[in-house]
């Protein structure tokens, strides 16, 4: 994941009633957020470090190194915290591009942090006209969210709706790509492991079959794709990687729909969201047409919230799709 964008997730909070004048946050509130961020880094101290690169073990002979080792140096150099103000921006159902500017390290790949000795984590608190947006950017090379898998019926609804929204011909092949977490699936990888322990699963079918053969059939395809995970194959792929290294790019994830599960990335703010009735948004990093990010729903209890990235025309048709909207429902943000 060193060749992809940073993980970018944020929460929208209601603006506190007490302000520091002109509708601004009280300075003490900003200091409190910065202090909380610093305390969190004290517990998750690797994220206050820097990425470093050294030659491979057997590459200290003369000439160019044959391999490089990238490691996370727990140097305590700190993370970045920014306070910004955007008084002309209000919360909305559809996310305007200006929201992307609320995230630090925009357009920065994981590898860029090595060359420039940049922090691997950065936070920005942005005051909006009607709320406060707290955004977090995290280098994808050092951590990932914990994938969770629930309710394939909802994802099957989404697959069918995406086919209709894109106006795909019946014979056109469609692909639904999902991330499968290796935690608890691979012996020795704990469920709470914070690094990138994921692989991909994909379900493929002609668009006509997705629409004509029913919701249950589409859900069965997705379930079969995840159930096909094989620990031996995952281990073999990892063992062969040094001899045949490859690095993913966001273009490689192109599909009719691609789902990533971000619940684990936001575990620390889940309780705050539930108490204050806030919502979650992501930044520009790793965005592509067809990407769906799944969060735990506001009420918990197994509910899910979807953030869908589609071309404007397709998105308009998606929210007008009666079958899909009957299964989900939109909320103001």
C-alpha positions, 0 to 999 in steps of 0.5 A: 500500500506504499504506492496508494493515497493516504487513508482519509476519514473524518467526522462531522460534529455539531458546532458547540454553543460556546464560541470565541466570537464571530461564530468561531470555536473557543481557543480552549476547544481547539487546544483540547482537540489538539491535546486529545490528539497528542494523548492518542499519539502517546498510546499509538506512538508508532504513528508519531514516527517516520518511514525510513529506507535502508538497503536489503540485508545482502545489498551492502556490496559495491554498486546499487542495492538490489532491494530496499527495506522500508520500515516505520521508525518510532522516532517520536517526531510527531504528527501534524495538527492543523486548525482551519476555518471555512465559514462559507461551507455547510454540510450536505448530502452530496459531498462537495470537492471543497471537503477534500481540502479539509484533509492534510496530505492530499495527493501524497502517496505513501512512498512520498513520506520517505523522500520528504520525511513527512509525518505518517499521520495528520489531523485537521479541524475545520470550522464550518458554518454549521458544524466542525469537521475533524479529518484524519489522514494516515499513511496507508503503508503503516496501517489499515482499517479492520474489515468487517463483513455483514449483510451481503443483501445490502451490497447486492442491492448496490450492485444491481442499482449500480448496473442500472445507474450505469445503464449497462447492456445485459451482456456486459460483464460486471465486476464487484470487488471487495477487500477481505481482511486476513485478521482472524482468517490467517493463523498468527494475524490477530483481529486487532492487527493494525497493518495492511493484512488484506486481500481482494475477492471479486464476483463477476457476472453479466449485468443482465444476470445481476438484474434478472436472476434476483437479489438472492443470486447476486448476494450469493455471488458476493458471499461465494467470493469472500468464502473462497478466501484460502489461507495457503494461497495468501501465504504463498502470495506473500512468500513469493512477493520478494521475488516478484514484487508488485505495487497496487495503484488505484486504477487496478481497483476499477470495477462496477463497484468496489467496497472497502470497509472503514469501521476499524479506521474510525473505532476511536470516534465511533462513540462520539458519533453515536452520542452527538449524531454526526456523520462520517466523510472521506477525503480525495485519497484513493477515490475512484468511480464505483468505490463504496466505503462502508461505515458502522451505522449511526445507531450501531446494532449491525447497521451500516452507512454507505459513502458512494462515489459515482459519476454525477449522472450515474449518482443521480440515477442511483438515488432515484432507484426505488428498489435501492433507496427502499433498502437504504434511505438517505439522510441529511449530513 
